[in-house]
């Protein structure tokens, strides 16, 4: 099973939420979008355990089954298509 996790699921994993831990530990591949990694590190800057949290995240990202996702031209094409479909459905992106 391949999964992508967001900031909340990463936090749940490190807080030991059983159902999240089970899914992440059973995954063959774990993907983290670059924006999630940036959001986590931004949050670490405001915390009292910045160095420890960053170290733990770095160790997590270095696991052989964890992959950081970075946007490329194909990503922007998919995003644009998805965004257009939301508009057509009358459910535009909240930032509009």
C-alpha positions in Angstrom: 0.0 0.0 0.0 1.3 3.5 -0.9 0.1 6.5 1.1 0.6 10.2 1.2 0.4 11.9 4.6 -0.4 15.4 5.6 0.7 17.4 8.7 -2.1 16.1 10.9 -1.4 12.4 10.1 2.4 12.9 10.7 1.5 14.5 14.1 -0.9 11.7 14.9 1.8 9.1 14.0 4.3 10.7 16.4 1.6 11.0 19.1 1.0 7.3 18.8 -2.6 7.4 17.5 -3.0 3.6 17.0 -5.0 3.6 13.7 -2.6 6.1 12.1 0.5 4.2 13.4 -0.9 0.9 12.0 -1.4 2.4 8.5 1.9 4.1 8.3 3.8 1.1 9.6 2.1 -1.2 7.1 2.7 1.1 4.1 5.1 0.0 1.4 5.7 3.7 0.5 5.0 6.9 2.4 4.9 10.2 0.4 5.1 13.6 2.0 4.4 16.7 -0.1 7.0 19.4 0.2 4.4 21.7 1.5 3.7 19.4 4.4 7.4 19.2 5.3 7.6 23.0 5.1 4.5 23.4 7.3 6.0 21.1 9.9 9.3 22.9 10.0 7.5 26.2 10.2 5.6 24.9 13.2 8.8 23.7 14.8 10.2 27.2 14.7 7.5 28.3 17.2 8.0 25.4 19.6 10.2 24.8 22.5 11.5 21.5 21.0 12.6 22.8 17.6 15.9 20.9 17.3 14.4 17.6 18.5 11.3 17.8 16.3 13.5 18.7 13.2 15.8 15.8 14.0 12.9 13.3 14.3 11.4 14.6 11.0 14.8 14.3 9.3 15.2 10.7 10.5 11.7 9.9 9.3 12.4 11.4 5.8 15.6 9.3 5.5 13.8 6.0 5.9 14.0 4.0 2.7 10.2 3.9 2.2 9.6 7.6 2.8 9.7 10.0 -0.2 9.4 13.8 -0.4 7.1 14.9 -3.2 8.2 18.0 -5.1 6.1 19.7 -7.8 7.1 19.7 -11.4 5.4 20.7 -14.6 3.1 17.7 -14.6 2.0 18.6 -11.1 1.0 22.0 -12.2 -1.0 20.5 -15.1 -2.9 18.2 -12.8 -3.5 21.0 -10.3 -4.9 23.3 -13.0 -7.2 20.5 -14.2 -8.4 19.7 -10.7 -8.9 23.4 -10.0 -10.9 23.9 -13.1 -13.1 20.9 -12.2 -13.8 22.4 -8.8 -14.9 25.6 -10.5 -17.2 23.7 -12.9 -18.7 21.9 -9.9 -19.3 25.2 -8.1 -16.8 24.3 -5.4 -13.8 26.6 -6.0 -10.7 26.5 -4.0 -11.2 28.3 -0.7 -8.5 30.9 -1.5 -10.6 32.3 -4.4 
